[in-house]
């Protein structure tokens, strides 16, 4: 088991996988995956990110783009925080 953990750490796959369906992201021109929000995620997460991008009518990452976090206006009220 420790061998698998060290391999995952070497690959940069630590912690829980990201959920592309729950993250607001957009695209940025790029020549490689470097800087992508999902760069260190497993390929299944990357595939789900591509599907989420397609549903949001964003460019596919294999066409010279990476996915980056969408800027959020800090003045905007969070529905989740206000639900308490």
C-alpha positions as a LaTeX table, in Angstrom:
\begin{tabular}{lrrr}
\hline
Residue & $x$ (\AA) & $y$ (\AA) & $z$ (\AA) \\
\hline
Unk1 & 0.00 & 0.00 & 0.00 \\
Unk2 & 2.79 & 2.45 & 0.85 \\
Unk3 & 4.28 & 1.90 & $-2.61$ \\
Unk4 & 1.02 & 3.01 & $-4.25$ \\
Unk5 & 0.88 & 6.09 & $-2.03$ \\
Unk6 & 4.44 & 7.09 & $-2.96$ \\
Unk7 & 3.67 & 6.68 & $-6.68$ \\
Unk8 & 0.56 & 8.85 & $-6.35$ \\
Unk9 & 2.57 & 11.46 & $-4.46$ \\
Unk10 & 5.23 & 11.39 & $-7.20$ \\
Unk11 & 2.49 & 11.94 & $-9.79$ \\
Unk12 & 1.11 & 14.84 & $-7.76$ \\
Unk13 & $-2.17$ & 13.03 & $-7.07$ \\
Unk14 & $-2.62$ & 13.76 & $-3.40$ \\
Unk15 & $-5.87$ & 14.28 & $-1.55$ \\
Unk16 & $-9.36$ & 13.90 & $-2.88$ \\
Unk17 & $-9.97$ & 14.17 & $-6.63$ \\
Unk18 & $-11.52$ & 17.42 & $-7.85$ \\
Unk19 & $-15.11$ & 17.42 & $-9.07$ \\
Unk20 & $-15.23$ & 19.33 & $-12.38$ \\
Unk21 & $-19.02$ & 19.46 & $-12.21$ \\
Unk22 & $-18.84$ & 21.50 & $-8.99$ \\
Unk23 & $-16.14$ & 23.97 & $-10.05$ \\
Unk24 & $-16.58$ & 27.13 & $-12.09$ \\
Unk25 & $-13.81$ & 27.15 & $-14.66$ \\
Unk26 & $-13.00$ & 28.72 & $-17.99$ \\
Unk27 & $-10.32$ & 28.31 & $-20.66$ \\
Unk28 & $-6.97$ & 29.94 & $-21.32$ \\
Unk29 & $-4.75$ & 29.40 & $-24.40$ \\
Unk30 & $-1.85$ & 27.03 & $-23.71$ \\
Unk31 & 0.59 & 24.71 & $-25.47$ \\
Unk32 & 0.58 & 21.96 & $-22.83$ \\
Unk33 & $-1.34$ & 20.83 & $-19.75$ \\
Unk34 & 0.89 & 22.93 & $-17.51$ \\
Unk35 & $-1.24$ & 25.33 & $-15.49$ \\
Unk36 & $-4.47$ & 23.40 & $-16.01$ \\
Unk37 & $-6.74$ & 23.19 & $-12.99$ \\
Unk38 & $-6.92$ & 19.42 & $-13.53$ \\
Unk39 & $-3.25$ & 18.87 & $-14.45$ \\
Unk40 & $-2.46$ & 16.64 & $-11.47$ \\
Unk41 & $-5.75$ & 14.76 & $-11.46$ \\
Unk42 & $-6.38$ & 11.27 & $-12.74$ \\
Unk43 & $-7.41$ & 10.87 & $-16.37$ \\
Unk44 & $-11.02$ & 10.08 & $-15.39$ \\
Unk45 & $-11.30$ & 13.50 & $-13.70$ \\
Unk46 & $-9.72$ & 15.14 & $-16.75$ \\
Unk47 & $-12.27$ & 13.39 & $-19.01$ \\
Unk48 & $-15.12$ & 14.63 & $-16.81$ \\
Unk49 & $-13.67$ & 18.15 & $-17.01$ \\
Unk50 & $-13.72$ & 17.95 & $-20.82$ \\
Unk51 & $-17.35$ & 16.82 & $-20.73$ \\
Unk52 & $-18.29$ & 19.64 & $-18.33$ \\
Unk53 & $-16.48$ & 22.12 & $-20.58$ \\
Unk54 & $-18.37$ & 20.85 & $-23.61$ \\
Unk55 & $-21.71$ & 21.28 & $-21.80$ \\
Unk56 & $-20.67$ & 24.84 & $-20.91$ \\
Unk57 & $-19.72$ & 25.44 & $-24.58$ \\
Unk58 & $-16.03$ & 25.96 & $-23.73$ \\
Unk59 & $-13.20$ & 24.95 & $-26.04$ \\
Unk60 & $-11.84$ & 21.42 & $-25.66$ \\
Unk61 & $-8.46$ & 21.26 & $-23.96$ \\
Unk62 & $-6.91$ & 19.30 & $-26.84$ \\
Unk63 & $-7.41$ & 22.33 & $-29.09$ \\
Unk64 & $-4.73$ & 24.42 & $-27.37$ \\
Unk65 & $-6.43$ & 25.41 & $-24.12$ \\
Unk66 & $-6.21$ & 24.62 & $-20.42$ \\
Unk67 & $-8.92$ & 24.93 & $-17.81$ \\
Unk68 & $-8.42$ & 27.58 & $-15.14$ \\
Unk69 & $-10.54$ & 28.73 & $-12.22$ \\
Unk70 & $-13.09$ & 31.31 & $-13.24$ \\
Unk71 & $-12.60$ & 34.66 & $-11.51$ \\
Unk72 & $-15.33$ & 35.23 & $-8.94$ \\
Unk73 & $-16.39$ & 38.66 & $-7.71$ \\
Unk74 & $-15.65$ & 38.66 & $-3.97$ \\
Unk75 & $-18.51$ & 41.10 & $-3.42$ \\
Unk76 & $-21.02$ & 38.47 & $-4.55$ \\
Unk77 & $-23.10$ & 36.93 & $-1.78$ \\
Unk78 & $-22.64$ & 33.17 & $-1.37$ \\
Unk79 & $-25.92$ & 31.26 & $-1.23$ \\
Unk80 & $-24.25$ & 28.43 & 0.69 \\
Unk81 & $-22.93$ & 30.76 & 3.43 \\
Unk82 & $-26.27$ & 32.56 & 3.65 \\
Unk83 & $-28.22$ & 29.32 & 4.15 \\
Unk84 & $-27.10$ & 28.90 & 7.76 \\
\hline
\end{tabular}
